[in-house]
Amino acid sequence: MNGSNSRIVWPHFARRSDFGPGLKSSMQMRVSAIFSSGFDARNADCLMFFTSDTQSLHPLSLLVPASVVDLVFQDCLISLSEGSLSFAAANGRRYDLVETDPVKVPDACSIADLKLIQENLKMLIASLKLFGRRSIILDLVLGCNTEKNILSGAETIIFAANPDLNSLAGFIGAGEGLTPAFDDFLTGMLFVDRFTLINRINMPDDFFANISRRTTVQSLQQLGFAANGKLSLRFESFIGEFMSRNLKSADIVKIINCGHSSGTDILCGIWHYLDQTINRSN
């Protein structure tokens, strides 16, 4: 199985080829939130995401048939072990799934064609201006900032060419959502820095300890993925294409529309970081 839009069929499940390094081979967790195409389940060690959408897979998620999402319920107990996944549904029946081939993830890719990247950056910012979802980050990036923006006055720190994460830690948690707007913006910067092998952003040893009480578990994990050059397959594939072919607005709008404003805010981070790296350093 690869990272296409393919969906998995009963009674199988799959995980990414880079799934959760360091996790126990067997674990139990309880469903904590249910969404339209997936659900969260957590224990003391981590928050897992179960999804029927291949493109939503991140390093702590599992791909399951869509029917599993319909069968689980709040506090439903999920058991995961090598090669098997089981749970008891609200109807009292126990269901067992068998693991199939892992989902391959895109390889990191270095910047090779500067002219191509510059053209794609122009298309990206134009698409954000036209179709970006309203957020404190988009207002900041487009220069539409107002006194009401909670990030007002912090532009010098936020838009520094070589970001100091200790200085930015104070903005973590700013904005609404399970992954607040500023966290998504920083995620975009970190992710593209690592995925394109630039590796310029220095990660202080105590960064995650310092921000752990400022934001959500979902956001902490997402930032951790980004710091290792990972995100969801959707964004990993997008950056691979960004580096290799001319993008059209339609390619970008699909990413903009992810989540409430998360797609917009992550793309703002990607645009800002690459714009600083490619254009302003020349």
Secondary structure, DSSP 4 states (H G I P E B T S, - for coil): --SSS----TTEEEEBTT--TT--SSEEEEEEEE-SSEEEEE-SS-EEEEES-GGG--TTEEE--HHHHHH--TT-EEEEETTEEEEE-TTS-EEEEEE-PPBP-PPP-----HHHHHHHHHHHHHHHHHHPPP-HHHHHHTT---TTSTTTT-HHHHT-SS--HHHHGGGTT-SSSSS-HHHHHHHHHHHHHHHTT---S---TTHHHHHTTTS-HHHHHHHHHHHTT---HHHHHHHHHHTTS---HHHHHHHHTSTTTHHHHHHHHHHHHHIIIIITT-
